[in-house]
Amino acid sequence: MRIEYSPRGIFLSEIGLWLDAQEPQEACWISHAHSDHARSPHGTVFATPATLSLYRTRLGLDEAGFRPLDYHECAEFHGARLTACPASHILGAAQLLVEHRGERLVYTGDIKLRPPLCGCATETVACDHLIIESTFGLPIFHFLETEQARRRIAGFARECLDEQTTPVFLGSTLGRGQEMVHALSEAGIPVSVHGAIVHYLPLYEAAGYPVQWEPYDAESTKGTAVVVTPGLRDQLEASARNLRFAYVSGWAALANARLGARAEHLIPYSDHGDFQELISMVQSSGARRVDVVHGYAEAFARILRQTGCDARAAGVRAPEDE
């Protein structure tokens, strides 16, 4: 299958379908609702129902042109068969299996093997041709198991509250922010949440991830864990309150993360796969050809070639800022 890589996205020219296009297109598959993958409105949009709900909420769209695909559901499109397959990134994230003229192509989008705190676990899909992201495609990256991360998040919060200090978690607007709120709620820890993260909480609750929270109030944080966006760090630090910061990210695996993140406690939990997860997904796919996109694409493709895999970097972008 002919695949065209460009700054506009990935284009399957034989069937007229874009993958995570950066500009409006006639037809596009959206792997998940983060803004670097679901940036624009399109004529026809294929995605999981949860991704479409998040995408609609974020961009204020109506549902015209939406083509929802549940996990394992198939759709015919211009002579190809499209199937959505689970991906452990954020709520609703999915891989796309494209079957066309006897070939099986899988586009992972952002993905990891470990189950997420909120969402469905990845199912590896056998294919001939694999397009895989490599945000953390270097051997230096090793992440916590999901339950380890859950315990570390709750443990840090309890330790701080027992010491009469305020634990602060800096969370992405969509994804890890809601996951941390859910993990703290499940542990019975009072949590106050910034409005940008609250915006998507109803969709997480509707998907079966209950939370208990109160609105973030800059003047009153005592007695709760705080989950806010990174842009509020300077304001919080300037408040002269008794605060301790935790950095929950794949980048927390780096030796200099504490200094770079200005955080006391590092929790290397990510919504992307670490190096070994990525290697395992490539091996499990059985793909004869692997195209690597995003992050450390050149380095990861070179490592794969050293194992005898037909791999190349394509559509390279800088490592994503979690």
WOFEN-V40508 format. One record per residue. N is the residue number from 1. RES is the residue in one small letter. PHI is phi in degrees with one decimal (* if undefined). PSI is psi in whole degrees, -180 to 180 (* if undefined). D_CENTER is the distance of its C-alpha to the mean C-alpha in whole Angstrom. Layout:
N|RES|PHI|PSI|D_CENTER  N|RES|PHI|PSI|D_CENTER
This chain:
1|m|*|133|27  2|r|-74.8|131|27  3|i|-127.3|127|24  4|e|-110.4|124|24  5|y|-105.3|133|21  6|s|-156.0|169|22  7|p|-59.4|-17|20  8|r|-81.3|-14|20  9|g|134.8|-162|18  10|i|-112.6|130|18  11|f|-121.1|123|21  12|l|-92.1|91|23  13|s|-67.3|-28|27  14|e|-69.1|-24|28  15|i|-119.2|1|27  16|g|68.4|36|26  17|l|-121.0|129|22  18|w|-92.5|153|19  19|l|-117.0|117|16  20|d|49.0|52|13  21|a|-66.7|146|17  22|q|-89.3|-11|17  23|e|-132.2|159|20  24|p|-56.7|135|22  25|q|-135.7|166|23  26|e|-67.1|-40|25  27|a|-145.7|134|22  28|c|-148.3|140|19  29|w|-93.1|133|16  30|i|-113.8|118|13  31|s|-74.4|-32|10  32|h|-166.9|175|8  33|a|-96.2|10|9  34|h|-63.4|149|7  35|s|-66.1|-23|11  36|d|-80.3|-5|11  37|h|-120.6|-27|10  38|a|-122.8|67|12  39|r|-88.9|-32|15  40|s|-130.1|157|18  41|p|-75.7|150|20  42|h|-133.7|164|21  43|g|-63.8|-55|24  44|t|-121.4|131|23  45|v|-125.4|119|19  46|f|-96.8|132|18  47|a|-172.1|169|15  48|t|-69.8|158|14  49|p|-56.3|-40|16  50|a|-65.6|-42|14  51|t|-63.1|-42|12  52|l|-63.8|-37|15  53|s|-64.9|-44|16  54|l|-66.2|-42|13  55|y|-62.3|-45|14  56|r|-64.4|-43|17  57|t|-64.1|-42|17  58|r|-70.7|-40|16  59|l|-99.7|-5|18  60|g|67.2|39|21  61|l|-92.9|159|22  62|d|-88.5|-177|24  63|e|-98.0|11|23  64|a|-60.3|128|25  65|g|86.5|-4|24  66|f|-71.5|133|21  67|r|-123.9|85|21  68|p|-66.9|139|19  69|l|-127.4|112|19  70|d|-67.7|161|18  71|y|-55.5|133|17  72|h|74.2|1|20  73|e|-84.1|146|21  74|c|-115.8|155|23  75|a|-143.5|145|24  76|e|-91.0|136|27  77|f|-148.9|112|26  78|h|50.0|45|29  79|g|85.7|2|30  80|a|-114.3|158|27  81|r|-109.0|122|25  82|l|-107.3|133|22  83|t|-133.3|130|20  84|a|-86.9|133|16  85|c|-129.0|141|15  86|p|-58.2|145|12  87|a|-139.6|131|9  88|s|-85.8|67|7  89|h|-111.4|-82|4  90|i|-126.5|178|5  91|l|-53.3|127|8  92|g|86.8|-8|10  93|a|-61.5|143|7  94|a|-150.4|150|10  95|q|-84.4|162|12  96|l|-121.7|124|15  97|l|-97.7|123|19  98|v|-113.8|118|21  99|e|-108.2|120|25  100|h|-150.7|122|28  101|r|52.1|44|31  102|g|82.2|1|31  103|e|-107.9|144|27  104|r|-112.7|116|24  105|l|-111.8|133|21  106|v|-120.2|129|17  107|y|-109.3|118|15  108|t|-78.7|-29|11  109|g|61.1|-164|9  110|d|-72.0|137|6  111|i|-158.2|157|7  112|k|-149.1|165|8  113|l|-88.5|-39|12  114|r|-62.2|142|12  115|p|-60.6|144|12  116|p|-80.9|166|9  117|l|-66.3|-31|11  118|c|-137.0|119|11  119|g|130.8|-176|10  120|c|-96.6|148|12  121|a|-76.2|146|12  122|t|-63.3|140|12  123|e|-115.8|119|15  124|t|-70.1|143|17  125|v|-121.9|126|19  126|a|-66.3|138|22  127|c|-157.2|168|22  128|d|-89.5|-36|25  129|h|-133.3|125|22  130|l|-117.5|131|19  131|i|-110.5|114|16  132|i|-126.3|141|13  133|e|-80.2|157|11  134|s|-141.6|49|12  135|t|-52.7|-39|10  136|f|-121.1|47|12  137|g|-85.8|43|15  138|l|-127.1|149|18  139|p|-63.5|-12|20  140|i|-74.3|-13|20  141|f|-96.7|118|16  142|h|-134.4|126|16  143|f|-113.0|161|14  144|l|-70.6|150|16  145|e|-66.1|158|16  146|t|-57.9|-48|14  147|e|-69.0|-32|18  148|q|-62.4|-44|19  149|a|-63.1|-43|16  150|r|-58.3|-45|17  151|r|-67.1|-39|20  152|r|-66.5|-40|20  153|i|-63.2|-51|18  154|a|-66.3|-39|21  155|g|-64.3|-43|24  156|f|-63.8|-43|23  157|a|-61.6|-46|24  158|r|-64.3|-42|27  159|e|-59.3|-44|28  160|c|-64.9|-48|28  161|l|-64.3|-36|29  162|d|-64.1|-28|32  163|e|-93.4|8|33  164|q|64.2|30|33  165|t|-113.0|164|30  166|t|-101.8|118|27  167|p|-78.6|131|24  168|v|-118.2|125|21  169|f|-112.0|125|17  170|l|-92.8|115|16  171|g|-119.0|148|12  172|s|-65.4|152|10  173|t|-58.4|-37|12  174|l|-133.0|119|9  175|g|120.9|-99|6  176|r|-67.5|-28|8  177|g|-57.9|-50|11  178|q|-67.9|-34|12  179|e|-63.1|-42|11  180|m|-68.3|-39|14  181|v|-60.9|-44|16  182|h|-63.0|-46|16  183|a|-62.7|-42|17  184|l|-67.6|-41|19  185|s|-61.9|-45|21  186|e|-61.8|-29|21  187|a|-85.0|0|23  188|g|76.2|24|25  189|i|-98.9|126|25  190|p|-58.9|137|25  191|v|-139.7|133|23  192|s|-108.6|140|23  193|v|-130.2|136|20  194|h|-67.8|147|20  195|g|-59.8|-32|20  196|a|-64.9|-31|17  197|i|-82.5|-38|15  198|v|-57.7|-33|18  199|h|-50.4|-35|17  200|y|-102.8|-5|15  201|l|-59.0|-38|16  202|p|-58.5|-34|18  203|l|-71.0|-35|16  204|y|-69.2|-42|14  205|e|-63.0|-41|18  206|a|-63.8|-27|19  207|a|-85.4|0|17  208|g|102.8|22|18  209|y|-121.0|85|17  210|p|-66.9|149|20  211|v|-140.1|151|20  212|q|-121.3|125|23  213|w|-154.6|167|23  214|e|-132.8|156|25  215|p|-64.5|142|25  216|y|-66.8|130|24  217|d|-127.9|114|28  218|a|-59.1|-24|28  219|e|-88.7|-10|32  220|s|-146.3|91|31  221|t|-115.8|-6|28  222|k|-64.4|136|31  223|g|88.3|3|30  224|t|-133.2|156|26  225|a|-78.9|148|23  226|v|-118.2|129|21  227|v|-119.1|113|18  228|v|-134.4|170|18  229|t|-79.2|154|16  230|p|-57.8|-26|17  231|g|-63.8|-15|19  232|l|-93.1|0|22  233|r|-56.4|-51|22  234|d|-61.9|-39|25  235|q|-62.2|-43|27  236|l|-65.9|-44|26  237|e|-63.5|-34|28  238|a|-75.5|-11|31  239|s|-74.6|-12|31  240|a|63.4|18|33  241|r|-81.2|168|32  242|n|-85.6|95|31  243|l|-122.0|151|28  244|r|-133.6|133|26  245|f|-102.7|138|22  246|a|-114.0|138|19  247|y|-109.3|110|16  248|v|-107.9|105|13  249|s|-170.6|158|11  250|g|-63.4|-32|11  251|w|-67.3|-15|14  252|a|-66.9|-11|16  253|a|-76.8|-13|17  254|l|-78.0|148|19  255|a|-63.2|-31|23  256|n|-98.3|17|23  257|a|-64.8|-38|20  258|r|-61.2|-43|22  259|l|-69.8|-46|24  260|g|-65.4|-37|22  261|a|-87.4|-12|20  262|r|53.9|50|23  263|a|-130.4|144|22  264|e|-77.9|-39|24  265|h|-117.3|127|22  266|l|-107.1|129|19  267|i|-126.8|99|16  268|p|-77.6|75|14  269|y|-119.1|135|11  270|s|-136.6|158|8  271|d|-93.1|9|5  272|h|-112.8|159|6  273|g|-76.3|146|9  274|d|-81.9|-178|12  275|f|-56.4|-49|15  276|q|-67.6|-34|17  277|e|-61.9|-44|14  278|l|-63.6|-44|14  279|i|-59.4|-45|18  280|s|-62.4|-40|18  281|m|-65.6|-40|16  282|v|-63.1|-47|18  283|q|-64.0|-41|21  284|s|-69.1|-26|21  285|s|-70.1|-28|20  286|g|69.3|16|24  287|a|-64.4|138|23  288|r|-78.5|-27|26  289|r|-134.2|140|24  290|v|-128.6|124|21  291|d|-104.4|130|19  292|v|-108.6|129|17  293|v|-128.8|151|15  294|h|72.7|154|13  295|g|61.5|-133|13  296|y|-87.6|56|16  297|a|-65.0|-46|17  298|e|-62.4|-47|21  299|a|-66.4|-43|21  300|f|-67.7|-40|19  301|a|-63.2|-39|21  302|r|-64.7|-41|24  303|i|-62.4|-43|23  304|l|-62.6|-40|23  305|r|-63.3|-33|26  306|q|-66.4|-19|28  307|t|-94.5|4|27  308|g|93.9|7|29  309|c|-84.9|140|26  310|d|-80.5|91|26  311|a|-127.9|148|23  312|r|-147.7|155|23  313|a|-84.6|138|21  314|a|-144.2|140|20  315|g|58.6|47|19  316|v|-68.3|135|18  317|r|-125.0|165|16  318|a|-65.2|155|16  319|p|-53.2|136|13  320|e|-72.1|144|10  321|d|-87.3|107|11  322|e|-62.7|*|8
